[in-house]
Amino acid sequence: MKCSRAEIHRKTYRLPELSFEDQQLTSFSGLIIFQALFARLQLKRRLSGCFQHLRVTPIFGHGVMVMLLVVHLLLGYRELRDIRYYQDDPLVRRILGLARLPDASTLSRALASTDARSAQQLRRLCRQLVLERLVRLGLKRITVDFDGSVLSTGRFAEGAAVGFNRKKKGQRSYYPLFCTLAQTGQILDVWHRPGNVHDSNGAQAFILECIREIRAVAPQAIIETRMDSAFFSDEIVRLLEAEGVEYSISVPFERFVKLKHLIEARRQWWRHSGKIAYFEMQWKPSKWKRRARFVFVRQRSKVQSKEPVQLDLFTPFVWGYDFKVIVTNKRIRAGKLLAFHNGRGAQEGVFAELKTDSQLGYVPTRTLSGNQIYLLSAMLAHNLSRELQMETMVKQRATTSKRTPLWAFERLDTLRRKLIQRAGRLTRPQGKLTLTLSANSSVKNELLHYLTELDKAA
């Protein structure tokens, strides 16, 4: 329908007068879909169970405090004191089952009053929620990735230490080790560590625990893992083979001088694509007791190498090429192996989303347990956003060579802008509680879709 110019344009008038009244207005109408998800997962009851052992509990309860923290992160807020900007929101209070919200100091004291057992039980709950999703999916192949991420802290954060910190050199930090599921894009588990440890420091027990947890709920599934060169060791390789896990691990040139000679002496490379060539061989480091499959990859590159000159003693150098070596027990062609191993980069995208959308990099308290609770809450907020989409959407992908997630997930920030941050009014016409939103057809259709699908799944 064609409209006239007079029907579209209007004059600019003066600014309206401002009036602030106590009304049942909410800025986060889209939270109603997470309220339905929380109810289906019985999240409030399960969170409270993580803190039952504490003798002294705040009036609000530690479980409710953590649930508030999850909602706080879902809304997109970072610092604890930002709670004052929505403390009068009626929908937030309704989701939490509270007549009033605690202030920032109460929430901070509640985090500081937790202990190591609280963090351990909350960690177990986060892992259990992800494993329940794996049971419902019934996957034949499950891909897990292990890697660490630096979280910079202040000077007085308990358990922090000065270690490798690319962006803030010399600053104290934590260096948690994450286990990520490639098919769902969720964090299965996390091991909180100080910042002065190596990636693989004590990682064997964590890797074994994650694998056995998955094996317990999916005994028929093939478990495979991808790791960077920090995890390359005979102990980890033997552990994975003993557990029947398929693996691909990058090999560090610095520890094996012979790799440089093998690459530079090689004359025949098998072409995989226009820029990539490879060869493979059964080889073993001198201290290993058996041979393994090593795949040597050469890739054309126009990027100038800026590594320290001393590393040329160990790293092969041929102008215009980059090299990598992968050890694996998978029985697939080298091209598919390379695609599988390079798919590990998706985990960096998960870390970026966690830090940008779920505020993973924020350290709120001085106590170690309080900071662990916050990290687990950020991880839980991320996992719940993925759980919401998996519960209400059909899978868009089959298993790919790179093990791309089976769903084309929207980022939490996208969900926040599209649905969560929607103004609404809570009223009771004829005694029936009603949430009224603007008549936007796109928002209406998407909100009703989520609520309908969640109602079916209940």
C-alpha positions in Angstrom: 0.0 0.0 0.0 1.4 3.4 -1.0 1.3 6.1 1.6 1.3 9.9 1.0 4.1 12.0 2.3 1.7 13.7 4.8 0.9 10.3 6.3 4.5 9.5 6.9 6.2 12.8 8.1 5.2 14.9 11.1 6.5 18.0 12.7 9.2 18.0 15.4 7.8 19.1 18.8 9.4 20.0 22.0 10.7 17.4 24.4 8.0 15.8 26.7 8.0 16.3 30.4 9.5 13.5 32.4 7.5 11.7 35.1 8.7 8.8 37.2 6.0 6.6 38.8 5.8 3.2 40.5 4.2 1.1 37.8 4.5 -2.6 36.9 6.7 -1.9 33.9 9.5 -4.3 32.8 12.4 -3.7 30.4 13.0 -7.4 29.9 9.8 -9.0 28.7 11.8 -11.7 26.8 12.9 -13.2 30.1 9.7 -15.1 30.1 11.2 -17.7 27.8 14.0 -18.3 30.3 11.4 -18.4 33.1 9.8 -21.4 31.3 13.2 -23.0 30.8 14.2 -22.6 34.4 10.9 -24.2 35.5 11.4 -27.1 33.1 15.0 -27.7 34.5 13.9 -27.1 38.1 16.9 -24.8 38.3 16.0 -22.9 41.5 15.6 -26.1 43.5 18.8 -27.7 42.1 20.8 -24.5 42.7 19.6 -24.4 46.3 20.8 -28.0 46.8 24.3 -27.0 46.0 24.5 -24.9 49.2 22.6 -26.9 51.7 25.7 -27.8 53.7 26.4 -24.1 54.6 25.3 -23.4 58.2 24.9 -19.7 57.8 22.9 -18.6 54.8 21.6 -15.1 53.9 18.0 -14.3 54.0 17.7 -14.6 50.3 19.6 -18.0 50.2 22.7 -18.8 48.2 20.8 -20.7 45.5 18.6 -17.7 44.8 21.7 -15.5 44.8 23.4 -17.6 42.1 20.1 -17.7 40.1 20.1 -13.9 40.3 23.7 -13.8 39.1 22.7 -16.0 36.1 19.8 -13.6 35.3 22.1 -10.7 35.8 24.5 -12.1 33.1 21.6 -13.0 30.8 20.5 -9.4 30.9 24.0 -8.3 29.8 25.2 -6.6 33.0 28.8 -7.0 34.1 29.6 -5.5 37.6 27.6 -6.6 40.6 26.7 -3.0 41.4 24.8 -2.8 38.1 21.9 -4.6 39.9 20.6 -1.2 40.9 19.5 -0.5 37.3 16.8 -3.2 37.4 16.2 -3.8 41.1 12.5 -2.6 40.7 11.8 -4.7 37.6 8.7 -6.8 38.4 9.4 -9.6 35.9 13.0 -10.2 37.2 11.5 -10.4 40.8 8.8 -12.8 39.6 11.3 -15.1 37.9 13.4 -15.3 41.1 10.4 -15.6 43.4 11.3 -12.5 45.4 9.3 -9.5 46.5 12.5 -7.4 46.4 16.0 -7.9 45.1 19.1 -7.8 47.2 21.6 -5.0 46.7 25.1 -5.3 45.4 26.8 -5.5 48.8 24.5 -8.4 49.9 25.2 -10.3 46.7 28.9 -9.7 47.1 28.9 -10.9 50.7 26.9 -14.0 49.7 29.6 -14.9 47.1 32.4 -14.3 49.6 30.7 -16.6 52.2 30.7 -19.7 49.9 33.4 -22.4 50.2 35.2 -24.9 48.0 32.5 -27.5 48.5 29.9 -25.0 47.2 31.9 -24.4 44.0 32.4 -28.1 43.6 28.7 -28.9 43.8 27.7 -26.1 41.5 30.3 -27.3 39.1 28.8 -30.8 39.3 25.3 -29.3 38.6 26.6 -27.5 35.5 28.1 -30.7 34.2 25.0 -32.7 35.0 22.8 -30.3 32.9 25.0 -30.7 29.9 25.2 -34.5 30.3 21.4 -34.6 30.4 21.3 -32.9 27.0 23.8 -35.5 25.6 21.5 -38.3 26.8 18.5 -36.8 25.0 20.6 -36.2 21.8 21.8 -39.8 21.6 24.9 -38.9 19.5 27.0 -41.6 17.9 30.1 -39.4 18.0 31.0 -36.8 20.7 33.9 -34.4 20.2 35.5 -32.7 23.3 38.1 -30.0 23.2 40.4 -29.0 26.0 42.1 -25.6 26.3 42.8 -22.9 28.9 41.9 -19.2 28.9 43.5 -16.4 30.9 41.3 -14.3 33.3 43.1 -11.2 34.5 42.5 -10.3 38.2 43.4 -7.6 40.6 46.3 -7.7 43.1 44.3 -9.2 46.0 42.3 -11.9 44.3 42.8 -15.1 46.3 44.5 -18.0 44.3 45.7 -15.8 41.5 49.3 -15.7 40.3 51.5 -14.0 37.8 51.9 -16.1 34.7 51.5 -16.0 30.9 49.2 -13.1 30.1 49.4 -12.0 26.4 47.4 -8.8 26.8 48.4 -7.7 30.3 51.9 -8.8 30.9 52.9 -9.1 34.6 49.3 -9.0 35.9 48.0 -11.6 38.3 45.5 -14.0 36.7 43.6 -17.2 36.8 44.1 -19.8 34.1 41.1 -22.2 34.1 41.1 -25.3 31.9 37.8 -25.8 30.0 36.3 -28.9 28.4 34.0 -27.9 25.5 31.6 -30.1 23.5 31.8 -29.4 19.8 28.4 -30.7 18.8 26.5 -28.4 21.3 28.9 -25.6 21.8 28.5 -25.9 25.6 31.1 -26.0 28.4 31.0 -29.5 29.9 33.4 -28.7 32.8 36.0 -26.3 34.0 39.0 -26.7 36.3 39.9 -23.5 38.1 43.7 -22.9 38.4 46.1 -20.0 39.2 47.7 -18.2 36.3 51.2 -19.5 36.7 50.6 -23.1 35.5 51.2 -24.6 32.1 48.2 -25.7 30.0 48.8 -29.4 30.7 49.8 -29.0 34.4 47.8 -31.7 36.2 45.4 -32.0 33.2 45.4 -35.8 33.0 43.0 -36.3 35.9 40.7 -33.6 34.5 40.7 -35.1 31.1 40.1 -38.6 32.5 37.2 -37.4 34.6 35.5 -35.6 31.7 35.9 -38.7 29.4 34.5 -41.1 32.0 31.5 -38.8 32.7 30.6 -38.8 29.0 31.2 -42.5 28.8 28.8 -43.2 31.7 25.9 -41.5 29.9 26.8 -42.4 26.3 28.5 -45.8 26.4 28.0 -46.5 22.7 29.3 -43.2 21.4 32.7 -42.7 19.9 34.6 -40.1 21.9 37.2 -38.0 20.1 39.3 -35.1 21.3 41.5 -32.3 19.9 44.3 -30.6 21.7 47.0 -28.1 21.0 50.8 -28.7 21.5 50.7 -27.9 25.2 49.0 -31.2 25.8 51.4 -33.3 23.8 53.0 -35.9 26.0 53.4 -39.7 26.1 51.3 -39.9 29.3 48.3 -38.1 27.8 48.6 -40.2 24.6 48.7 -43.4 26.5 45.8 -42.2 28.7 43.6 -41.5 25.6 44.4 -44.8 23.9 43.7 -46.7 27.1 40.3 -45.1 27.3 39.5 -45.9 23.7 39.4 -42.2 22.7 40.3 -41.0 19.2 42.6 -38.0 19.3 44.6 -35.4 17.3 47.2 -33.4 19.1 49.6 -30.8 17.7 53.3 -31.6 18.1 55.6 -28.9 19.4 58.7 -28.4 17.2 60.7 -27.0 20.2 60.9 -30.4 21.9 61.9 -32.6 18.9 64.7 -31.3 16.8 64.4 -34.3 14.4 61.1 -33.0 13.1 62.8 -30.0 11.6 65.2 -32.3 9.7 62.4 -34.7 8.5 60.5 -31.8 7.0 63.4 -30.0 5.4 64.8 -33.2 3.9 61.4 -34.2 2.5 61.2 -33.8 -1.3 57.8 -35.4 -2.1 54.7 -33.9 -0.6 51.2 -35.1 -1.3 48.9 -32.3 -2.5 45.7 -31.9 -0.6 44.5 -28.5 -2.0 45.9 -25.5 -3.8 47.8 -24.3 -0.7 48.1 -27.4 1.5 50.3 -30.5 1.1 51.2 -33.3 3.5 53.0 -36.5 4.1 52.7 -38.9 7.0 54.8 -41.6 8.7 55.0 -43.9 11.6 57.4 -42.3 14.0 58.2 -42.1 17.7 60.2 -39.8 19.9 63.2 -41.4 21.4 61.7 -41.9 24.8 58.4 -43.4 23.5 58.0 -47.2 23.6 55.9 -47.4 20.4 55.4 -45.7 17.1 52.4 -43.5 16.3 50.9 -41.9 13.2 52.5 -38.4 12.6 51.0 -36.2 9.8 53.2 -33.4 8.5 51.4 -30.5 7.0 52.8 -27.7 4.8 50.7 -24.6 3.9 51.5 -21.7 1.7 51.5 -18.4 3.5 52.2 -14.8 2.6 52.3 -13.6 6.2 55.8 -12.7 7.3 57.0 -14.8 10.2 57.6 -12.7 13.4 58.7 -15.5 15.7 62.0 -15.1 17.6 65.1 -15.9 15.5 66.3 -18.5 18.0 63.3 -20.7 17.3 64.8 -21.4 13.8 67.0 -23.9 15.6 63.9 -26.1 16.1 61.2 -24.8 13.7 61.5 -25.7 10.0 61.9 -22.6 7.8 61.1 -22.6 4.1 60.2 -19.2 2.6 56.4 -18.9 1.9 55.3 -21.9 3.9 54.0 -22.7 7.4 54.3 -26.1 8.9 52.5 -28.2 11.6 52.7 -31.7 12.8 49.8 -33.7 14.2 49.9 -37.0 16.1 46.7 -39.1 15.9 45.2 -42.5 16.2 42.3 -41.7 13.8 42.1 -43.8 10.6 41.0 -41.2 8.2 42.7 -39.5 5.3 45.1 -36.7 6.1 42.8 -34.1 4.5 39.9 -35.0 6.7 42.2 -35.2 9.7 43.5 -31.7 9.1 39.9 -30.4 8.8 39.0 -32.2 12.0 42.0 -30.8 13.9 41.5 -27.2 12.6 37.9 -27.3 13.8 39.4 -27.0 17.3 39.5 -23.2 16.6 35.7 -23.0 17.3 36.5 -23.3 21.0 38.3 -19.9 20.8 35.0 -18.6 19.5 33.2 -20.0 22.5 35.8 -18.3 24.8 35.3 -15.0 23.0 31.5 -15.3 23.4 31.8 -16.2 27.1 34.0 -13.1 27.8 32.0 -10.7 25.6 28.4 -11.9 26.2 28.6 -13.7 29.6 31.2 -11.5 31.3 33.5 -14.5 32.0 36.5 -12.2 32.4 35.1 -10.2 35.3 36.4 -11.1 38.8 34.0 -9.8 41.4 35.5 -10.7 44.8 38.7 -11.3 46.6 37.9 -14.8 47.7 38.7 -17.8 45.5 35.4 -19.6 46.0 33.4 -16.4 45.3 35.2 -16.0 42.0 34.7 -19.7 41.1 31.0 -19.3 41.7 30.9 -16.3 39.4 32.8 -18.1 36.7 30.5 -21.1 36.9 27.4 -18.8 36.8 28.8 -17.2 33.6 29.3 -20.7 32.2 25.8 -21.7 33.2 24.3 -18.6 31.5 26.1 -19.5 28.3 25.0 -23.2 28.5 21.4 -22.2 29.2 21.2 -20.0 26.2 22.4 -22.9 24.1 20.0 -25.3 25.9 17.1 -22.9 25.1 17.9 -23.0 21.4 18.5 -26.8 21.2 15.2 -27.4 23.0 13.1 -25.2 20.7 14.9 -25.5 17.3 15.6 -28.5 15.0 19.1 -29.4 14.1 20.3 -27.5 11.0 23.5 -29.6 10.4 24.8 -33.1 10.2 28.2 -34.1 11.5 30.9 -32.2 9.4 34.6 -32.8 9.1 35.3 -29.8 11.4 32.7 -31.0 13.9 30.7 -27.8 13.5 27.9 -27.4 16.1 24.7 -29.2 15.0 22.7 -26.0 15.5 23.3 -22.6 13.9 23.3 -21.0 17.3 22.6 -17.3 17.9 24.8 -15.5 20.3 23.4 -14.6 23.7 23.9 -10.9 22.8 21.7 -11.5 19.7 19.0 -13.1 21.8 19.3 -10.2 24.2 18.8 -7.5 21.6 16.0 -9.4 19.7 13.9 -10.7 22.5 15.1 -10.2 26.1 15.3 -6.4 26.1 11.7 -5.8 25.3 9.5 -3.3 27.2 6.3 -4.6 28.7 3.6 -4.0 31.3 2.3 -6.5 33.9 -1.4 -6.1 34.6 -4.3 -8.1 36.0 -7.4 -7.6 33.8 -10.2 -9.6 35.4 -7.7 -11.0 37.9 -5.6 -12.8 35.2 -1.9 -11.9 35.2 -1.0 -10.5 31.7 2.3 -9.3 30.2 1.5 -6.8 27.5 4.2 -6.0 24.8 4.3 -3.8 21.7 2.5 -5.4 18.7 5.6 -6.3 16.8 4.8 -9.4 14.7 8.4 -10.7 14.6 8.8 -10.5 18.3 5.4 -12.0 18.9 6.0 -15.0 16.5 9.4 -15.8 18.0 8.4 -15.5 21.6 5.3 -17.7 21.1 7.5 -20.2 19.2 9.9 -20.5 22.2 7.1 -20.8 24.7 5.1 -23.3 22.6 8.1 -25.6 22.1 9.1 -25.4 25.8 5.6 -26.2 26.8 5.7 -29.3 24.5 9.0 -30.4 26.1 7.8 -30.1 29.7 
